[in-house]
Amino acid sequence: MEPGSLRDRLQRIAHAARQILYGMTTYEWAQSAKRERAEVERLFVLLSFGDLVGVPILPPYYTLRLLPFVVPALNRWKRSLLRERDWTDLAEFIEGID
């Protein structure tokens, strides 16, 4: 048996153990943080570029200054805004529902 193959096998086992530990401890927290970040980003884009869908909130001067930073997220934002939602999508935001 080659010494390199034993080392590779141990590295794969260690990597699998790290993934299992991550899944058992912080995976759900990380997914929740990603969902919350997406909601905050959607709200920010709605507040600053709401006039694209008929909700004028900020004066256009300020939105034009923010435009270069938001352009990469506009298509994703429009898709998420037009996505059909179900009441179960909101269940995670209601306290007491597990």
C-alpha positions in Angstrom: 0.0 0.0 0.0 1.4 3.4 -0.9 1.9 6.0 1.9 0.2 8.7 -0.2 -3.0 6.7 -0.5 -3.2 6.3 3.3 -2.7 10.0 3.7 -5.4 10.7 1.1 -7.8 8.3 2.8 -7.2 10.0 6.2 -7.8 13.4 4.7 -11.1 12.3 3.1 -12.2 10.8 6.5 -11.3 14.1 8.3 -13.1 16.1 5.6 -16.2 13.9 6.0 -16.0 14.3 9.8 -15.8 18.1 9.5 -18.8 18.1 7.1 -20.9 16.0 9.5 -19.9 18.2 12.4 -20.8 21.3 10.4 -24.2 19.8 9.5 -25.0 18.9 13.1 -24.0 22.2 14.6 -24.2 25.3 12.3 -25.8 24.3 9.0 -29.3 25.4 9.9 -28.0 28.7 11.4 -26.1 29.4 8.2 -29.1 28.7 6.0 -31.3 30.9 8.2 -28.7 33.7 7.9 -28.6 33.4 4.1 -32.4 33.6 3.9 -32.5 36.6 6.2 -29.8 38.3 4.2 -31.7 37.7 1.0 -34.9 39.2 2.6 -33.0 42.3 3.7 -31.4 42.7 0.3 -34.8 42.4 -1.4 -36.2 45.0 0.9 -33.3 47.4 0.2 -33.7 47.0 -3.5 -37.5 47.6 -3.2 -36.9 50.7 -1.2 -34.3 52.1 -3.6 -35.6 50.9 -6.9 -39.3 50.5 -6.2 -40.1 52.8 -9.1 -39.3 50.0 -11.5 -42.4 48.2 -10.2 -44.5 51.3 -9.4 -43.5 52.1 -5.8 -41.6 55.4 -5.9 -40.0 55.9 -2.5 -36.6 57.6 -2.9 -35.9 60.5 -5.2 -34.2 59.4 -8.4 -31.0 61.2 -7.7 -30.1 58.9 -4.8 -31.2 55.8 -6.7 -29.0 56.8 -9.6 -26.0 57.1 -7.3 -26.7 53.6 -6.0 -27.3 52.1 -9.4 -23.8 50.7 -10.1 -23.9 48.7 -6.9 -27.3 47.2 -7.5 -27.2 46.4 -11.2 -25.9 42.8 -10.6 -28.8 42.0 -8.3 -31.7 43.5 -10.3 -32.6 40.4 -12.3 -32.5 38.2 -9.3 -34.6 40.7 -7.4 -37.2 40.9 -10.1 -37.4 37.2 -10.3 -37.8 36.8 -6.5 -40.4 39.6 -6.4 -42.5 38.0 -9.0 -42.2 34.5 -7.6 -45.5 33.0 -6.4 -45.4 32.6 -2.7 -47.4 30.3 -0.4 -48.4 31.0 3.2 -45.9 28.3 4.3 -43.1 30.5 3.0 -43.9 32.9 5.8 -44.2 30.3 8.6 -40.6 30.6 9.6 -41.1 34.3 10.5 -44.0 33.5 12.9 -42.9 32.8 16.4 -44.0 29.6 18.0 -44.3 27.6 14.7 -41.8 24.8 14.5 
